[in-house]
Amino acid sequence: MTDDELRKMVESNARTAQAMLDSMAEARLERQEFRDGMVKVQKAIDRLVLVEERITRMLASLD
């Protein structure tokens, strides 16, 4: 293998490795955004449960 071929192969491998790192970083960010969204959904569910409990108590007090 010539020096030029070796250099091209090293450069190609470096680009591939960088692309993999970029992809991993993007996937990590997407997972974090998903987790953040799930936390918001859970908080919304918690608030809805609280509202339901209050409505139930209010209706029970009308009896």
Secondary structure as UniProt FT lines:
FT   HELIX           3..61
//
